[in-house]
């Protein structure tokens, strides 16, 4: 819903970026198709977007933007996303692999903010308390904060700058993402802080944990 975020923020110098994809059947949550079908996977994708956005935006910790990955013929500022926020808060991720897109996003946001936190909308375990912890670390002056994921990736990335080394040669989508990211940071002599490990929603095995977060996800567990 629009206008749910207060005018004042706990961390006004920061910005939360929620990373997501345009909701199109057959193109989202493809690893769920065997259990949910294309329509069910699309419904789950939308439910995760709405849950993550509303859960974190309502906390009014910092300004929130939606950055959308689109394919040819898709529009980032479509009616679905406009039902959540204003056109001015919706951006297109652009081309390239995930690392290239995140670096581009961070550079763009940091032109107008002191620090940025990027969270995927499938990272439903990132709650306001976890986000607040990341923002507080950045506010205190730490350059990089990362929330590791149980599957070997990460659920949250917070930055005061966007060093190229952070994103180089990372096998995106694999269980080696966090390990290679740590190697990159050490090799570049960069310091960072890690938050407690969390989980995201990628495979059918992840569905059971959603019911503990919100009753709205129960319909996906009973198929």
Number of C-alpha atoms within 10 A of each C-alpha: 15 10 11 13 19 13 10 11 14 14 17 15 16 27 24 22 28 23 22 22 22 23 23 18 16 13 13 21 25 16 14 22 17 12 14 20 17 20 14 19 25 23 19 23 24 22 16 22 25 16 19 22 22 16 15 23 21 14 18 19 23 25 22 21 22 30 25 21 20 18 14 5 6 12 14 22 21 13 10 12 21 16 13 19 20 15 16 10 16 21 18 19 22 17 12 10 12 17 17 16 18 21 19 17 21 25 18 13 20 19 10 12 16 17 27 31 25 23 23 24 26 24 22 24 19 21 14 17 12 17 23 17 13 25 26 15 19 23 16 8 11 18 18 25 22 24 24 21 21 14 19 17 24 23 24 24 20 29 25 21 17 21 16 12 17 21 22 13 12 20 18 15 11 11 15 15 20 22 14 20 21 17 14 19 17 14 11 13 10 14 12 16 14 15 16 9 15 19 21 22 23 15 14 16 9 12 17 14 17 19 14 9 13 11 9 12 19 16 11 18 14 8 9
